[in-house]
Amino acid sequence: MTATAEALHQMSPPPRPLTVAVYEFSDQTGALKPSPNQAYADFSKAVTQGASSVLIDSLKFMGNGAWFTVVERSRLDGLLRERKLIQDTY
């Protein structure tokens, strides 16, 4: 564990947890970069995939879980489509 992680974990709790929503980090650079030394079209994104999961874990870790109530929204589109499909079938 790093010194920063230990400091975040040991923070005293707030009067009440803050509710935060974490959405997906989209690649807004517009740069899909081709991978060198590849015989096929393989593009990598300029933004790390899965950054929202790292952020959610960090927020839940802070103050031993007492600082934030995290609402995950990175897969919101899929959830809304599924709910619409369920509504339409009834």
C-alpha positions as CSV (number, residue, x, y, z in Angstrom):
1,M,0.0,0.0,0.0
2,T,1.3,3.4,-0.9
3,A,1.6,6.3,1.6
4,T,-1.2,8.1,-0.3
5,A,-3.5,5.1,-0.2
6,E,-2.8,4.7,3.6
7,A,-3.6,8.4,4.2
8,L,-6.9,8.1,2.2
9,H,-7.9,4.9,4.1
10,Q,-7.2,6.5,7.5
11,M,-9.1,9.8,6.9
12,S,-11.7,10.4,9.6
13,P,-15.3,10.0,8.3
14,P,-17.5,13.0,7.3
15,P,-20.7,13.8,9.1
16,R,-22.6,11.9,6.4
17,P,-21.4,10.2,3.2
18,L,-21.6,12.0,-0.1
19,T,-23.4,10.3,-2.9
20,V,-21.5,10.4,-6.2
21,A,-22.3,8.9,-9.6
22,V,-19.4,7.6,-11.7
23,Y,-20.0,7.6,-15.5
24,E,-17.8,6.0,-18.2
25,F,-14.7,7.8,-19.2
26,S,-14.9,8.2,-23.0
27,D,-12.0,8.8,-25.3
28,Q,-12.4,12.5,-26.3
29,T,-9.0,12.8,-27.9
30,G,-10.3,11.6,-31.2
31,A,-7.2,9.6,-31.6
32,L,-7.4,5.9,-32.3
33,K,-3.8,5.0,-32.7
34,P,-2.7,2.0,-34.9
35,S,-0.5,-0.4,-33.1
36,P,3.0,-0.7,-34.6
37,N,4.3,-4.0,-36.0
38,Q,0.9,-5.4,-36.6
39,A,-0.2,-7.1,-39.9
40,Y,-3.8,-6.3,-39.2
41,A,-5.8,-3.2,-38.2
42,D,-5.6,-3.1,-34.4
43,F,-6.4,0.3,-32.9
44,S,-5.8,1.3,-29.3
45,K,-7.6,4.0,-27.5
46,A,-5.7,7.0,-26.0
47,V,-7.7,6.8,-22.8
48,T,-7.3,3.9,-20.4
49,Q,-10.2,1.5,-20.5
50,G,-11.7,0.6,-17.1
51,A,-10.7,4.0,-15.4
52,S,-14.2,4.2,-14.0
53,S,-13.7,1.0,-12.1
54,V,-10.4,2.3,-10.6
55,L,-12.2,5.5,-9.5
56,I,-15.0,3.6,-7.9
57,D,-12.6,1.4,-6.0
58,S,-10.7,4.4,-4.8
59,L,-13.8,6.2,-3.7
60,K,-15.1,3.2,-1.8
61,F,-11.6,2.8,-0.1
62,M,-11.4,6.4,1.1
63,G,-12.0,6.7,4.9
64,N,-12.7,2.9,5.1
65,G,-15.8,3.3,2.9
66,A,-17.3,6.1,5.0
67,W,-16.8,9.0,2.7
68,F,-18.8,8.2,-0.4
69,T,-21.9,6.2,-1.5
70,V,-20.9,5.4,-5.1
71,V,-23.6,4.9,-7.8
72,E,-22.0,3.2,-10.8
73,R,-23.3,4.6,-14.1
74,S,-20.7,3.4,-16.6
75,R,-23.1,0.8,-18.0
76,L,-26.2,2.9,-17.9
77,D,-27.1,2.7,-21.6
78,G,-27.2,-1.1,-21.5
79,L,-29.3,-1.1,-18.3
80,L,-31.8,1.4,-19.8
81,R,-32.1,-0.7,-23.0
82,E,-32.8,-3.8,-21.0
83,R,-35.4,-2.1,-18.9
84,K,-37.1,-0.7,-22.0
85,L,-37.1,-4.2,-23.5
86,I,-38.7,-5.7,-20.4
87,Q,-41.4,-2.9,-20.4
88,D,-42.1,-3.6,-24.1
89,T,-42.6,-7.3,-23.5
90,Y,-45.2,-6.8,-20.8
